[in-house]
């Protein structure tokens, strides 16, 4: 059937259809192009491309999370720029000139739950992706992108100093998991829950290896395992859908 879908352009810039273009060039297949009518800036192009990728099943959870965070960043910057600009008076429409309707501005992603909804993830997964995106070294990011380790494992490893992260990533998948395990085991002791000023001191407050700390660590581990299970279920569902 040839190239069924037209390539989307903004001026001379190819916005959508890079794979189709490459295949058509390789095999001498003709194709059509169409100009997108609503792009006014490169940020409009970026937002449109982000929404296209967020709707694709082949995009991983980590990639969807990063794309949604990027969308939030663009929308927040645009909103700040609009608020800083003075309001301009509307000019009368010239006779015979047709007004081009513009699409509404996307709603800002103010809350983490908004980002999670846009990326079709849970809020806990978004928390993990934010941590990986801001703290993980490139080697750890590459490991989670390739599916070698889960979001929970990568987020735990991202808590380590950069040199320890890199060493674990270079050692391979098994060492990354061991590093994440060590972080989870010591995290409750490194970051104890702050005591309330008005609350009486608990009798076990000075002892780090107490039932209270063990319960907090267990709850944290359950939350991390739940997030990992959700990510695995999504991956299995996507693989099954591709095989059908």
C-alpha positions in Angstrom: 0.0 0.0 0.0 3.0 2.3 0.0 3.3 5.0 2.6 -0.3 5.3 3.8 0.2 8.2 6.3 1.6 11.5 5.3 4.7 12.9 6.9 4.0 15.9 9.1 6.1 19.0 8.6 6.6 22.4 10.1 8.0 24.4 7.3 11.0 22.3 6.2 11.3 20.5 9.5 10.2 16.9 9.6 8.1 16.6 12.8 6.5 13.1 12.5 7.4 10.2 10.3 11.1 9.8 10.6 11.0 6.0 10.3 8.6 6.2 7.3 10.8 8.7 5.6 13.9 6.5 6.1 12.1 3.4 4.7 10.7 5.3 1.7 14.1 6.7 0.9 15.7 3.3 1.1 13.2 1.5 -1.2 12.2 4.4 -3.5 8.6 4.7 -2.2 6.8 7.9 -2.9 5.2 9.7 0.1 3.0 12.7 0.8 3.6 15.5 3.3 1.3 17.8 5.2 2.0 21.0 7.1 0.7 21.2 10.6 -1.5 24.3 10.8 -1.2 25.2 14.5 2.6 25.3 15.2 3.8 28.7 16.1 7.1 27.9 17.9 9.5 25.0 18.5 7.8 24.5 21.9 4.5 23.8 20.1 6.4 21.2 18.1 7.9 19.6 21.3 4.5 19.5 23.1 2.9 17.8 20.0 5.7 15.3 19.7 5.5 14.5 23.5 1.8 13.8 23.3 2.3 11.6 20.3 4.9 9.5 22.1 2.9 9.3 25.3 0.1 7.6 23.3 2.4 4.9 22.0 2.5 1.5 23.7 6.2 0.9 22.6 7.4 3.7 24.9 8.6 2.4 28.3 7.4 3.6 31.7 10.6 5.5 32.3 10.4 7.2 28.9 6.8 8.2 29.5 7.6 9.6 32.9 10.5 11.7 31.5 8.3 12.9 28.6 5.5 14.0 31.0 8.0 15.8 33.3 9.4 17.6 30.2 5.8 18.6 29.2 5.2 20.0 32.7 8.4 22.0 32.4 7.4 23.5 29.1 3.9 24.4 30.2 5.2 26.0 33.4 7.7 28.1 31.5 5.1 29.2 29.0 2.6 30.1 31.8 5.3 32.2 33.6 6.2 34.0 30.3 2.5 34.8 29.6 2.0 36.2 33.1 5.1 38.4 32.8 4.0 39.9 29.5 1.7 43.0 29.4 -1.7 42.4 28.1 -2.1 43.4 24.5 -5.2 45.1 23.1 -7.0 43.0 20.5 -6.9 44.5 17.0 -10.0 44.5 14.7 -10.0 41.7 12.1 -9.2 42.9 8.6 -12.1 42.7 6.2 -12.1 39.4 4.3 -9.3 38.0 6.5 -10.2 34.6 7.9 -9.2 33.9 11.5 -7.2 30.7 12.0 -8.6 28.9 15.1 -5.9 27.9 17.5 -6.1 24.9 19.7 -6.6 25.5 23.4 -3.4 25.7 25.6 -2.9 22.3 27.3 -3.8 22.3 31.0 -0.8 22.7 33.3 0.5 19.6 35.1 0.6 21.3 38.6 0.5 18.2 40.8 2.4 15.0 40.7 -0.8 13.2 40.1 -1.4 15.2 37.0 2.0 14.1 35.7 1.2 10.5 36.6 -2.1 10.7 34.7 -0.5 12.1 31.6 2.2 9.4 31.6 -0.3 6.6 32.6 1.8 5.8 35.7 1.3 5.8 39.4 2.5 8.7 41.6 5.1 6.4 43.2 6.5 5.6 39.8 6.7 9.3 39.0 8.6 9.9 42.2 11.1 7.3 41.3 11.5 8.7 37.7 12.0 12.2 39.1 14.8 10.9 41.3 16.4 8.9 38.5 16.2 11.9 36.1 17.8 14.3 38.6 20.3 12.2 40.5 21.2 9.1 38.6 24.5 8.9 36.6 24.2 8.2 32.8 25.2 4.6 33.3 22.3 3.9 35.7 19.9 5.8 33.4 21.0 3.6 30.5 20.4 0.5 32.5 16.8 1.4 33.4 16.2 2.6 29.8 17.2 -0.8 28.4 15.0 -2.6 30.9 18.0 -4.2 32.7 16.8 -2.9 36.1 13.4 -1.7 37.4 12.5 1.8 38.3 12.6 1.0 42.0 16.1 -0.4 41.7 17.4 2.6 39.7 15.8 5.1 42.2 17.5 3.3 45.1 20.9 3.3 43.4 20.4 7.0 42.5 20.7 7.7 46.3 24.3 6.7 46.2 27.3 9.0 45.4 28.0 9.3 41.7 31.2 7.2 41.7 29.4 4.4 43.6 26.5 4.5 41.1 28.9 4.3 38.1 30.9 1.4 39.6 27.8 -0.6 40.3 26.5 0.0 36.8 29.7 -1.0 35.2 29.7 -4.2 37.3 26.4 -5.2 35.8 22.8 -6.0 36.6 23.5 -8.2 39.7 25.7 -5.5 41.3 23.1 -2.9 40.7 20.5 -5.0 42.5 22.9 -5.6 45.4 23.6 -1.9 45.6 19.9 -1.1 45.7 19.4 -3.7 48.4 22.1 -2.1 50.5 20.5 1.3 50.2 17.1 -0.1 51.3 18.6 -1.8 54.3 20.4 1.2 55.6 18.0 3.9 54.5 15.7 3.8 57.6 18.7 4.3 59.9 20.2 7.1 57.7 16.9 9.0 57.5 15.0 8.4 60.8 11.5 9.9 61.1 11.7 13.3 62.8 10.1 13.3 66.3 7.2 15.7 67.0 8.3 18.4 69.5 5.1 17.9 71.6 5.2 14.1 71.6 6.9 12.2 74.5 10.0 10.4 73.6 9.4 6.8 72.8 11.3 4.3 75.0 13.1 2.8 72.0 14.0 6.1 70.3 17.7 5.7 70.9 17.9 2.2 69.6 18.0 2.0 65.7 17.3 -1.7 65.6 13.8 -1.6 67.2 10.4 -2.9 66.2 9.4 0.7 65.2 12.2 1.1 62.7 11.7 -2.5 61.4 8.0 -1.7 60.8 8.9 1.5 58.9 11.5 -0.3 56.8 9.0 -3.1 56.0 6.3 -0.6 54.9 8.8 1.1 52.7 9.9 -2.2 51.1 6.3 -3.2 50.5 5.7 0.2 48.7 8.8 -0.3 46.5 7.8 -3.9 45.6 4.3 -2.8 44.8 5.6 -0.1 42.4 7.9 -2.6 40.8 5.1 -5.1 40.4 2.9 -2.5 38.7 5.7 -1.7 36.3 6.2 -5.4 35.5 2.5 -5.9 34.9 2.4 -3.0 32.5 5.4 -4.4 30.6 3.8 -7.9 30.4 0.6 -6.4 29.1 2.4 -4.4 26.5 4.3 -7.4 25.3 1.2 -9.5 25.1 -0.5 -6.7 23.1 2.4 -6.6 20.6 2.2 -10.4 20.2 -1.5 -10.5 19.4 
